[in-house]
Amino acid sequence: MRPGDAGALTALMHRAVHDGASADYSPRQLHAWSPAPMEPGAFLARLADGRAVWVAFGADAHACGFVELTSRGHIDLFYCHPTGTGTGLALYAALEQEALARGLPRLTVDASEGARRFFLRAGFACHGRRSVSRGDVPLHNYAMSRILGAGAALS
């Protein structure tokens, strides 16, 4: 990721929430989740904790997906263009390869409904649905994890 990508990534995240999650969350929930694109400066400030970010670019050189991995093995933001195919899998494969190279024992994620389906296919275990809120708007996600190690790499 380059610092100049921040604006495109925050716009992509906002669009992915509103277009990609609309089947699983109400308009009120989507607005609470992402009322506007995150400020690029705020996005860049998140990188100060040492997280790694992978960005996928389409043939038109525009960002079509990104994923973050913290130093503790937590997958934080993971968003792809809603019409993309295979982008999420490619980003996850790169992230998992790096996690294995770093010797991380496991990956964790707080997954939305759509992301839960993706992570289940990638071999993650779901540890339950959790209630969260943004302001006075109730939302939910799922605590998930995947043990890494010999033979655990995604194929």
N, C-alpha and C positions, 0 to 999 in steps of 0.2 A: 504494500500500500504506500502510496505517495501522499504527502499532506494535501496536495492539490486535488486529490480524489474525494476529500471529505464532503464537499457540497453535493456531488453526484451520489455519494453513498447515503447521505441523509435523505435525499429526495427519493432514492430507490427504496429505502426502508419505509418511508411514509406511504409510498404507492403500494408496496407489498402488503402492508397492514390493511389498507383500505380496499384493495382489489383482491388480494390473495386470501385474506381471512374473512371475507364478507359472508361466506357460507356457514361459518362457525360462530360468529359474534354479531351482535346487533349493531346498527349504526351508532347508537349511543356508546357502546363499548369500544368500537373502533375509534371514535372521536376521543374518548378518554385515553386510549392506548397511545394514539398519535394525533394530537390536535393540529399539529403543523410539523413540517420537517424540523428535526433537531438542528440547532445552530452548528455550523461546521466547526467553530472554535470549541464548543462544548464536546463535540465528537472527538476532536483531536486531543482535548484535555484528558479524555478517558485512557489514552494510550500511555500516559505517564506511569501507569502501574506495571508496565512491561508486557502487556498483552500483545499477541501477534495477530495480524489481520491479513487474510488472504482475500484477493479481489479477482473475480472473473470478468473478463471483457469479451463482448461479442465481436462479431466480424466488423461491425460498424465502429469499433473502438470505444463504445460506451459500456460503462459498468453494468453487468447484468446480475451480479450477486456478490455477496461478501460474507465472511464468517470471522468471528473473533475467538481466540483461545487465551485464557488467562494462564499465568505461570503455575497455577494449582490444578489445571486440567478442566476448568469450567468453560463450556461453550456459552458465550454470552450472546451477543447479537449474531443472528444468522438469517439473512434475508436474501431472497432471489426475486428477480423479475417474475411476475405471476405467469407470464406466457413462456418462460424458459423451460427447456427440457434437458435434463442431465446436469444442469449447472450445480444444483445442490449436492448431488452425488460426487461430482468432481471436486468441489470445494471440501466436502467432508473427507474424501480420500486423502487430499493433501494435508488437511489438519491431522487426521489420524496418523499418517506417516510421520509427521513432525512430533506428535505426542509420543509415539513409540521411540523415535530417535532420542527424545529427551528423557526417556525412561519413566514416563508418567505411568502410574499403576492403573489409573482409571480416568474416564471422562464423565463429567456431570453436565446436566442441562436442565433448565426450567423451560419446558416446552409448551407452546400453544397447542391447540387442537390439531392443526395441520402439521405442525412440527412433530407432534407426538407420533402421528402416523409414519412420518419419514424416519424418525429415530427407532421406532419398533422394527421397521424393515432393515435398519442398519445394525440390529442386534442389541439395542439398548433394552434394559429392564425398566418397567414403569413402577414407581414406588408409591403412586397415588396422586389423586387430584388434590390441588390446593386452591383455596380461595384467596384471592388478592383483590386489592381495589386501587383505583386511581381516583383520588378525590372521593366522591360519594358513589362512584360507579363500580359495582362488583364485576370482577373478571375471575378467570381461573386459569391455571396452568398445571403442568404435571412435573413432578420431580422424577428424573430419569438418570440412569447411569449405565456405563459399559465398562467392564473389566478389560484391560489391555494386557498384552503379553504375547508370548510365543503362540503362533497359530490364530491370534485374534484379529489380525488385520482384515479389513474389508476387502472382499474380492470383487 
